[in-house]
Structure formats: C-alpha cells, structure tokens
Amino acid sequence: MAFWVLAAYGWFWDELSPMGLGVFVFLWLVGMFGLPFIPFGAGLFSSFVAVLDIALAFTIFKGDVRL
C-alpha cells in the first residue's frame, strides 16, 4: 500500500518523472511475477516491496526523510 501511495505522491507533485515512475512500477511487476519462480521467492515479495518503498521515499524526498 505504501508503494502506491508514494508513487502517486511522487507523480502528483512532480517529484518523479514518468520514466522514473515507470521504472519503479516495472520493478514492482518484476517482483510480483518473477519472484515466485525462484525457491522461497514468493515469501520474499513483501521484503522486496519494502526495499522499493525505501528507494522510492529517498528518491521522492531526496534523501531528507524527516521523522
């Protein structure tokens, strides 16, 4: 869920170019459809998306994430 919220935020506020958004969505799709083909890969999908969320947050907020 956080992935799609961050992707929409980045697109709406022009923090992500269409190409950048396409890369993140492509990587998400690769994880969704590609991970089940490796051993124990289906269980790694949530971890894979978490890494994408972190990369997306750093990309959108330019490494300055305030807590």
PDB file of N, CA, C and O in Angstrom:
ATOM      1  N   MET A   1       0.819  -1.185   0.000  1.00  0.00           N
ATOM      2  CA  MET A   1       0.000   0.000   0.000  1.00  0.00           C
ATOM      3  C   MET A   1       0.873   1.263   0.000  1.00  0.00           C
ATOM      4  O   MET A   1       0.587   2.220  -0.719  1.00  0.00           O
ATOM      5  N   ALA A   2       1.929   1.256   0.805  1.00  0.00           N
ATOM      6  CA  ALA A   2       2.797   2.430   0.872  1.00  0.00           C
ATOM      7  C   ALA A   2       3.455   2.705  -0.477  1.00  0.00           C
ATOM      8  O   ALA A   2       3.680   3.859  -0.842  1.00  0.00           O
ATOM      9  N   PHE A   3       3.761   1.644  -1.210  1.00  0.00           N
ATOM     10  CA  PHE A   3       4.387   1.817  -2.523  1.00  0.00           C
ATOM     11  C   PHE A   3       3.487   2.656  -3.427  1.00  0.00           C
ATOM     12  O   PHE A   3       3.951   3.606  -4.059  1.00  0.00           O
ATOM     13  N   TRP A   4       2.213   2.310  -3.490  1.00  0.00           N
ATOM     14  CA  TRP A   4       1.300   3.008  -4.395  1.00  0.00           C
ATOM     15  C   TRP A   4       1.017   4.425  -3.915  1.00  0.00           C
ATOM     16  O   TRP A   4       0.840   5.327  -4.734  1.00  0.00           O
ATOM     17  N   VAL A   5       0.970   4.638  -2.599  1.00  0.00           N
ATOM     18  CA  VAL A   5       0.772   5.990  -2.070  1.00  0.00           C
ATOM     19  C   VAL A   5       1.977   6.866  -2.408  1.00  0.00           C
ATOM     20  O   VAL A   5       1.818   8.004  -2.852  1.00  0.00           O
ATOM     21  N   LEU A   6       3.187   6.332  -2.197  1.00  0.00           N
ATOM     22  CA  LEU A   6       4.393   7.100  -2.528  1.00  0.00           C
ATOM     23  C   LEU A   6       4.500   7.345  -4.032  1.00  0.00           C
ATOM     24  O   LEU A   6       4.910   8.427  -4.454  1.00  0.00           O
ATOM     25  N   ALA A   7       4.136   6.354  -4.840  1.00  0.00           N
ATOM     26  CA  ALA A   7       4.191   6.531  -6.292  1.00  0.00           C
ATOM     27  C   ALA A   7       3.218   7.621  -6.739  1.00  0.00           C
ATOM     28  O   ALA A   7       3.565   8.452  -7.577  1.00  0.00           O
ATOM     29  N   ALA A   8       2.012   7.624  -6.190  1.00  0.00           N
ATOM     30  CA  ALA A   8       1.031   8.656  -6.537  1.00  0.00           C
ATOM     31  C   ALA A   8       1.491  10.030  -6.057  1.00  0.00           C
ATOM     32  O   ALA A   8       1.339  11.021  -6.771  1.00  0.00           O
ATOM     33  N   TYR A   9       2.050  10.093  -4.857  1.00  0.00           N
ATOM     34  CA  TYR A   9       2.559  11.360  -4.318  1.00  0.00           C
ATOM     35  C   TYR A   9       3.679  11.906  -5.202  1.00  0.00           C
ATOM     36  O   TYR A   9       3.683  13.087  -5.550  1.00  0.00           O
ATOM     37  N   GLY A  10       4.624  11.046  -5.560  1.00  0.00           N
ATOM     38  CA  GLY A  10       5.737  11.470  -6.400  1.00  0.00           C
ATOM     39  C   GLY A  10       5.292  11.928  -7.768  1.00  0.00           C
ATOM     40  O   GLY A  10       5.837  12.889  -8.311  1.00  0.00           O
ATOM     41  N   TRP A  11       4.311  11.255  -8.328  1.00  0.00           N
ATOM     42  CA  TRP A  11       3.797  11.643  -9.648  1.00  0.00           C
ATOM     43  C   TRP A  11       3.005  12.949  -9.561  1.00  0.00           C
ATOM     44  O   TRP A  11       3.167  13.834 -10.400  1.00  0.00           O
ATOM     45  N   PHE A  12       2.148  13.064  -8.541  1.00  0.00           N
ATOM     46  CA  PHE A  12       1.287  14.247  -8.420  1.00  0.00           C
ATOM     47  C   PHE A  12       2.104  15.515  -8.184  1.00  0.00           C
ATOM     48  O   PHE A  12       1.800  16.554  -8.769  1.00  0.00           O
ATOM     49  N   TRP A  13       3.124  15.453  -7.348  1.00  0.00           N
ATOM     50  CA  TRP A  13       3.923  16.629  -7.029  1.00  0.00           C
ATOM     51  C   TRP A  13       5.153  16.758  -7.920  1.00  0.00           C
ATOM     52  O   TRP A  13       6.057  17.532  -7.606  1.00  0.00           O
ATOM     53  N   ASP A  14       5.205  16.029  -9.005  1.00  0.00           N
ATOM     54  CA  ASP A  14       6.290  16.090  -9.996  1.00  0.00           C
ATOM     55  C   ASP A  14       7.665  15.816  -9.391  1.00  0.00           C
ATOM     56  O   ASP A  14       8.664  16.380  -9.836  1.00  0.00           O
ATOM     57  N   GLU A  15       7.715  14.966  -8.396  1.00  0.00           N
ATOM     58  CA  GLU A  15       8.993  14.545  -7.830  1.00  0.00           C
ATOM     59  C   GLU A  15       9.569  13.364  -8.606  1.00  0.00           C
ATOM     60  O   GLU A  15      10.767  13.089  -8.534  1.00  0.00           O
ATOM     61  N   LEU A  16       8.707  12.669  -9.346  1.00  0.00           N
ATOM     62  CA  LEU A  16       9.128  11.550 -10.190  1.00  0.00           C
ATOM     63  C   LEU A  16       8.751  11.852 -11.629  1.00  0.00           C
ATOM     64  O   LEU A  16       7.631  12.279 -11.912  1.00  0.00           O
ATOM     65  N   SER A  17       9.673  11.633 -12.518  1.00  0.00           N
ATOM     66  CA  SER A  17       9.347  11.762 -13.937  1.00  0.00           C
ATOM     67  C   SER A  17       8.531  10.530 -14.342  1.00  0.00           C
ATOM     68  O   SER A  17       8.535   9.524 -13.632  1.00  0.00           O
ATOM     69  N   PRO A  18       7.837  10.605 -15.472  1.00  0.00           N
ATOM     70  CA  PRO A  18       7.122   9.420 -15.933  1.00  0.00           C
ATOM     71  C   PRO A  18       8.059   8.212 -16.124  1.00  0.00           C
ATOM     72  O   PRO A  18       7.668   7.071 -15.875  1.00  0.00           O
ATOM     73  N   MET A  19       9.287   8.474 -16.563  1.00  0.00           N
ATOM     74  CA  MET A  19      10.259   7.387 -16.734  1.00  0.00           C
ATOM     75  C   MET A  19      10.631   6.782 -15.375  1.00  0.00           C
ATOM     76  O   MET A  19      10.693   5.561 -15.233  1.00  0.00           O
ATOM     77  N   GLY A  20      10.875   7.626 -14.394  1.00  0.00           N
ATOM     78  CA  GLY A  20      11.204   7.149 -13.057  1.00  0.00           C
ATOM     79  C   GLY A  20      10.072   6.344 -12.446  1.00  0.00           C
ATOM     80  O   GLY A  20      10.302   5.294 -11.845  1.00  0.00           O
ATOM     81  N   LEU A  21       8.849   6.834 -12.597  1.00  0.00           N
ATOM     82  CA  LEU A  21       7.690   6.104 -12.104  1.00  0.00           C
ATOM     83  C   LEU A  21       7.556   4.770 -12.823  1.00  0.00           C
ATOM     84  O   LEU A  21       7.239   3.749 -12.211  1.00  0.00           O
ATOM     85  N   GLY A  22       7.801   4.791 -14.131  1.00  0.00           N
ATOM     86  CA  GLY A  22       7.736   3.550 -14.912  1.00  0.00           C
ATOM     87  C   GLY A  22       8.765   2.529 -14.449  1.00  0.00           C
ATOM     88  O   GLY A  22       8.484   1.331 -14.435  1.00  0.00           O
ATOM     89  N   VAL A  23       9.950   2.986 -14.071  1.00  0.00           N
ATOM     90  CA  VAL A  23      10.990   2.075 -13.585  1.00  0.00           C
ATOM     91  C   VAL A  23      10.552   1.420 -12.282  1.00  0.00           C
ATOM     92  O   VAL A  23      10.699   0.209 -12.116  1.00  0.00           O
ATOM     93  N   PHE A  24      10.015   2.213 -11.354  1.00  0.00           N
ATOM     94  CA  PHE A  24       9.574   1.647 -10.081  1.00  0.00           C
ATOM     95  C   PHE A  24       8.411   0.680 -10.267  1.00  0.00           C
ATOM     96  O   PHE A  24       8.382  -0.375  -9.634  1.00  0.00           O
ATOM     97  N   VAL A  25       7.456   1.021 -11.120  1.00  0.00           N
ATOM     98  CA  VAL A  25       6.329   0.113 -11.375  1.00  0.00           C
ATOM     99  C   VAL A  25       6.824  -1.147 -12.077  1.00  0.00           C
ATOM    100  O   VAL A  25       6.343  -2.242 -11.783  1.00  0.00           O
ATOM    101  N   PHE A  26       7.773  -1.013 -12.999  1.00  0.00           N
ATOM    102  CA  PHE A  26       8.346  -2.182 -13.670  1.00  0.00           C
ATOM    103  C   PHE A  26       9.027  -3.104 -12.662  1.00  0.00           C
ATOM    104  O   PHE A  26       8.850  -4.322 -12.714  1.00  0.00           O
ATOM    105  N   LEU A  27       9.806  -2.525 -11.743  1.00  0.00           N
ATOM    106  CA  LEU A  27      10.464  -3.340 -10.727  1.00  0.00           C
ATOM    107  C   LEU A  27       9.453  -4.030  -9.822  1.00  0.00           C
ATOM    108  O   LEU A  27       9.664  -5.176  -9.427  1.00  0.00           O
ATOM    109  N   TRP A  28       8.358  -3.351  -9.487  1.00  0.00           N
ATOM    110  CA  TRP A  28       7.307  -3.962  -8.686  1.00  0.00           C
ATOM    111  C   TRP A  28       6.681  -5.140  -9.433  1.00  0.00           C
ATOM    112  O   TRP A  28       6.439  -6.196  -8.849  1.00  0.00           O
ATOM    113  N   LEU A  29       6.422  -4.951 -10.721  1.00  0.00           N
ATOM    114  CA  LEU A  29       5.843  -6.031 -11.527  1.00  0.00           C
ATOM    115  C   LEU A  29       6.806  -7.208 -11.667  1.00  0.00           C
ATOM    116  O   LEU A  29       6.384  -8.364 -11.635  1.00  0.00           O
ATOM    117  N   VAL A  30       8.091  -6.918 -11.822  1.00  0.00           N
ATOM    118  CA  VAL A  30       9.091  -7.999 -11.886  1.00  0.00           C
ATOM    119  C   VAL A  30       9.068  -8.808 -10.599  1.00  0.00           C
ATOM    120  O   VAL A  30       9.124 -10.038 -10.630  1.00  0.00           O
ATOM    121  N   GLY A  31       8.985  -8.121  -9.472  1.00  0.00           N
ATOM    122  CA  GLY A  31       8.913  -8.820  -8.193  1.00  0.00           C
ATOM    123  C   GLY A  31       7.631  -9.620  -8.056  1.00  0.00           C
ATOM    124  O   GLY A  31       7.652 -10.750  -7.568  1.00  0.00           O
ATOM    125  N   MET A  32       6.524  -9.048  -8.480  1.00  0.00           N
ATOM    126  CA  MET A  32       5.220  -9.714  -8.361  1.00  0.00           C
ATOM    127  C   MET A  32       5.162 -10.989  -9.188  1.00  0.00           C
ATOM    128  O   MET A  32       4.684 -12.021  -8.715  1.00  0.00           O
ATOM    129  N   PHE A  33       5.649 -10.918 -10.421  1.00  0.00           N
ATOM    130  CA  PHE A  33       5.532 -12.067 -11.308  1.00  0.00           C
ATOM    131  C   PHE A  33       6.804 -12.904 -11.410  1.00  0.00           C
ATOM    132  O   PHE A  33       6.743 -14.053 -11.846  1.00  0.00           O
ATOM    133  N   GLY A  34       7.950 -12.356 -11.019  1.00  0.00           N
ATOM    134  CA  GLY A  34       9.207 -13.081 -11.160  1.00  0.00           C
ATOM    135  C   GLY A  34       9.649 -13.834  -9.921  1.00  0.00           C
ATOM    136  O   GLY A  34      10.247 -14.905 -10.028  1.00  0.00           O
ATOM    137  N   LEU A  35       9.363 -13.289  -8.741  1.00  0.00           N
ATOM    138  CA  LEU A  35       9.834 -13.935  -7.514  1.00  0.00           C
ATOM    139  C   LEU A  35       9.251 -15.329  -7.283  1.00  0.00           C
ATOM    140  O   LEU A  35       9.962 -16.174  -6.740  1.00  0.00           O
ATOM    141  N   PRO A  36       8.009 -15.624  -7.658  1.00  0.00           N
ATOM    142  CA  PRO A  36       7.506 -16.981  -7.429  1.00  0.00           C
ATOM    143  C   PRO A  36       8.275 -18.076  -8.180  1.00  0.00           C
ATOM    144  O   PRO A  36       8.124 -19.257  -7.866  1.00  0.00           O
ATOM    145  N   PHE A  37       9.081 -17.704  -9.152  1.00  0.00           N
ATOM    146  CA  PHE A  37       9.823 -18.702  -9.921  1.00  0.00           C
ATOM    147  C   PHE A  37      11.155 -19.088  -9.290  1.00  0.00           C
ATOM    148  O   PHE A  37      11.824 -19.997  -9.779  1.00  0.00           O
ATOM    149  N   ILE A  38      11.550 -18.418  -8.219  1.00  0.00           N
ATOM    150  CA  ILE A  38      12.781 -18.815  -7.527  1.00  0.00           C
ATOM    151  C   ILE A  38      12.393 -19.465  -6.200  1.00  0.00           C
ATOM    152  O   ILE A  38      11.329 -19.163  -5.658  1.00  0.00           O
ATOM    153  N   PRO A  39      13.227 -20.342  -5.675  1.00  0.00           N
ATOM    154  CA  PRO A  39      12.879 -21.017  -4.411  1.00  0.00           C
ATOM    155  C   PRO A  39      12.659 -20.009  -3.275  1.00  0.00           C
ATOM    156  O   PRO A  39      13.484 -19.124  -3.049  1.00  0.00           O
ATOM    157  N   PHE A  40      11.557 -20.155  -2.581  1.00  0.00           N
ATOM    158  CA  PHE A  40      11.153 -19.293  -1.472  1.00  0.00           C
ATOM    159  C   PHE A  40      10.963 -17.839  -1.909  1.00  0.00           C
ATOM    160  O   PHE A  40      10.924 -16.941  -1.067  1.00  0.00           O
ATOM    161  N   GLY A  41      10.847 -17.607  -3.185  1.00  0.00           N
ATOM    162  CA  GLY A  41      10.740 -16.247  -3.695  1.00  0.00           C
ATOM    163  C   GLY A  41       9.416 -15.584  -3.403  1.00  0.00           C
ATOM    164  O   GLY A  41       9.364 -14.374  -3.183  1.00  0.00           O
ATOM    165  N   ALA A  42       8.331 -16.364  -3.397  1.00  0.00           N
ATOM    166  CA  ALA A  42       7.015 -15.769  -3.138  1.00  0.00           C
ATOM    167  C   ALA A  42       6.967 -15.152  -1.746  1.00  0.00           C
ATOM    168  O   ALA A  42       6.290 -14.144  -1.543  1.00  0.00           O
ATOM    169  N   GLY A  43       7.665 -15.736  -0.796  1.00  0.00           N
ATOM    170  CA  GLY A  43       7.709 -15.192   0.549  1.00  0.00           C
ATOM    171  C   GLY A  43       8.566 -13.944   0.667  1.00  0.00           C
ATOM    172  O   GLY A  43       8.479 -13.222   1.661  1.00  0.00           O
ATOM    173  N   LEU A  44       9.384 -13.685  -0.325  1.00  0.00           N
ATOM    174  CA  LEU A  44      10.262 -12.516  -0.305  1.00  0.00           C
ATOM    175  C   LEU A  44       9.622 -11.273  -0.917  1.00  0.00           C
ATOM    176  O   LEU A  44      10.229 -10.202  -0.908  1.00  0.00           O
ATOM    177  N   PHE A  45       8.415 -11.399  -1.445  1.00  0.00           N
ATOM    178  CA  PHE A  45       7.798 -10.267  -2.137  1.00  0.00           C
ATOM    179  C   PHE A  45       7.613  -9.063  -1.216  1.00  0.00           C
ATOM    180  O   PHE A  45       7.892  -7.934  -1.618  1.00  0.00           O
ATOM    181  N   SER A  46       7.149  -9.287   0.009  1.00  0.00           N
ATOM    182  CA  SER A  46       6.933  -8.151   0.910  1.00  0.00           C
ATOM    183  C   SER A  46       8.261  -7.462   1.254  1.00  0.00           C
ATOM    184  O   SER A  46       8.303  -6.238   1.382  1.00  0.00           O
ATOM    185  N   SER A  47       9.327  -8.224   1.402  1.00  0.00           N
ATOM    186  CA  SER A  47      10.639  -7.620   1.660  1.00  0.00           C
ATOM    187  C   SER A  47      11.129  -6.852   0.441  1.00  0.00           C
ATOM    188  O   SER A  47      11.726  -5.783   0.571  1.00  0.00           O
ATOM    189  N   PHE A  48      10.879  -7.395  -0.736  1.00  0.00           N
ATOM    190  CA  PHE A  48      11.264  -6.732  -1.984  1.00  0.00           C
ATOM    191  C   PHE A  48      10.533  -5.398  -2.125  1.00  0.00           C
ATOM    192  O   PHE A  48      11.133  -4.393  -2.506  1.00  0.00           O
ATOM    193  N   VAL A  49       9.243  -5.391  -1.820  1.00  0.00           N
ATOM    194  CA  VAL A  49       8.463  -4.155  -1.914  1.00  0.00           C
ATOM    195  C   VAL A  49       8.910  -3.161  -0.849  1.00  0.00           C
ATOM    196  O   VAL A  49       8.896  -1.953  -1.087  1.00  0.00           O
ATOM    197  N   ALA A  50       9.308  -3.653   0.322  1.00  0.00           N
ATOM    198  CA  ALA A  50       9.814  -2.752   1.366  1.00  0.00           C
ATOM    199  C   ALA A  50      11.082  -2.034   0.899  1.00  0.00           C
ATOM    200  O   ALA A  50      11.252  -0.842   1.155  1.00  0.00           O
ATOM    201  N   VAL A  51      11.960  -2.749   0.222  1.00  0.00           N
ATOM    202  CA  VAL A  51      13.173  -2.124  -0.319  1.00  0.00           C
ATOM    203  C   VAL A  51      12.799  -1.103  -1.391  1.00  0.00           C
ATOM    204  O   VAL A  51      13.399  -0.031  -1.462  1.00  0.00           O
ATOM    205  N   LEU A  52      11.817  -1.428  -2.221  1.00  0.00           N
ATOM    206  CA  LEU A  52      11.353  -0.464  -3.223  1.00  0.00           C
ATOM    207  C   LEU A  52      10.744   0.768  -2.551  1.00  0.00           C
ATOM    208  O   LEU A  52      10.945   1.889  -3.018  1.00  0.00           O
ATOM    209  N   ASP A  53       9.996   0.566  -1.453  1.00  0.00           N
ATOM    210  CA  ASP A  53       9.427   1.698  -0.720  1.00  0.00           C
ATOM    211  C   ASP A  53      10.517   2.626  -0.201  1.00  0.00           C
ATOM    212  O   ASP A  53      10.399   3.848  -0.299  1.00  0.00           O
ATOM    213  N   ILE A  54      11.573   2.047   0.349  1.00  0.00           N
ATOM    214  CA  ILE A  54      12.673   2.859   0.874  1.00  0.00           C
ATOM    215  C   ILE A  54      13.343   3.637  -0.249  1.00  0.00           C
ATOM    216  O   ILE A  54      13.608   4.831  -0.109  1.00  0.00           O
ATOM    217  N   ALA A  55      13.617   2.964  -1.361  1.00  0.00           N
ATOM    218  CA  ALA A  55      14.245   3.637  -2.502  1.00  0.00           C
ATOM    219  C   ALA A  55      13.335   4.732  -3.055  1.00  0.00           C
ATOM    220  O   ALA A  55      13.808   5.803  -3.435  1.00  0.00           O
ATOM    221  N   LEU A  56      12.041   4.462  -3.098  1.00  0.00           N
ATOM    222  CA  LEU A  56      11.089   5.446  -3.604  1.00  0.00           C
ATOM    223  C   LEU A  56      11.011   6.651  -2.673  1.00  0.00           C
ATOM    224  O   LEU A  56      10.957   7.789  -3.139  1.00  0.00           O
ATOM    225  N   ALA A  57      11.004   6.415  -1.372  1.00  0.00           N
ATOM    226  CA  ALA A  57      10.968   7.526  -0.413  1.00  0.00           C
ATOM    227  C   ALA A  57      12.232   8.372  -0.525  1.00  0.00           C
ATOM    228  O   ALA A  57      12.152   9.600  -0.510  1.00  0.00           O
ATOM    229  N   PHE A  58      13.396   7.737  -0.637  1.00  0.00           N
ATOM    230  CA  PHE A  58      14.629   8.503  -0.789  1.00  0.00           C
ATOM    231  C   PHE A  58      14.651   9.272  -2.102  1.00  0.00           C
ATOM    232  O   PHE A  58      15.187  10.378  -2.158  1.00  0.00           O
ATOM    233  N   THR A  59      14.084   8.710  -3.146  1.00  0.00           N
ATOM    234  CA  THR A  59      14.032   9.391  -4.431  1.00  0.00           C
ATOM    235  C   THR A  59      13.096  10.603  -4.377  1.00  0.00           C
ATOM    236  O   THR A  59      13.435  11.682  -4.865  1.00  0.00           O
ATOM    237  N   ILE A  60      11.935  10.416  -3.789  1.00  0.00           N
ATOM    238  CA  ILE A  60      10.945  11.498  -3.736  1.00  0.00           C
ATOM    239  C   ILE A  60      11.400  12.614  -2.808  1.00  0.00           C
ATOM    240  O   ILE A  60      11.332  13.790  -3.165  1.00  0.00           O
ATOM    241  N   PHE A  61      11.860  12.250  -1.625  1.00  0.00           N
ATOM    242  CA  PHE A  61      12.233  13.254  -0.631  1.00  0.00           C
ATOM    243  C   PHE A  61      13.704  13.623  -0.695  1.00  0.00           C
ATOM    244  O   PHE A  61      14.202  14.346   0.169  1.00  0.00           O
ATOM    245  N   LYS A  62      14.399  13.139  -1.702  1.00  0.00           N
ATOM    246  CA  LYS A  62      15.786  13.455  -1.976  1.00  0.00           C
ATOM    247  C   LYS A  62      16.713  13.161  -0.789  1.00  0.00           C
ATOM    248  O   LYS A  62      17.622  13.933  -0.484  1.00  0.00           O
ATOM    249  N   GLY A  63      16.459  12.033  -0.133  1.00  0.00           N
ATOM    250  CA  GLY A  63      17.291  11.572   0.958  1.00  0.00           C
ATOM    251  C   GLY A  63      17.070  12.273   2.269  1.00  0.00           C
ATOM    252  O   GLY A  63      17.706  11.926   3.264  1.00  0.00           O
ATOM    253  N   ASP A  64      16.180  13.258   2.306  1.00  0.00           N
ATOM    254  CA  ASP A  64      15.918  14.015   3.529  1.00  0.00           C
ATOM    255  C   ASP A  64      14.545  13.632   4.074  1.00  0.00           C
ATOM    256  O   ASP A  64      13.567  14.358   3.901  1.00  0.00           O
ATOM    257  N   VAL A  65      14.493  12.477   4.735  1.00  0.00           N
ATOM    258  CA  VAL A  65      13.230  11.993   5.301  1.00  0.00           C
ATOM    259  C   VAL A  65      13.184  12.415   6.758  1.00  0.00           C
ATOM    260  O   VAL A  65      13.991  11.961   7.568  1.00  0.00           O
ATOM    261  N   ARG A  66      12.258  13.265   7.082  1.00  0.00           N
ATOM    262  CA  ARG A  66      12.129  13.747   8.466  1.00  0.00           C
ATOM    263  C   ARG A  66      11.178  12.831   9.216  1.00  0.00           C
ATOM    264  O   ARG A  66      10.097  12.497   8.732  1.00  0.00           O
ATOM    265  N   LEU A  67      11.598  12.435  10.394  1.00  0.00           N
ATOM    266  CA  LEU A  67      10.766  11.551  11.221  1.00  0.00           C
ATOM    267  C   LEU A  67      10.092  12.316  12.314  1.00  0.00           C
ATOM    268  O   LEU A  67       9.353  11.736  13.108  1.00  0.00           O
TER     269      LEU A  67
END
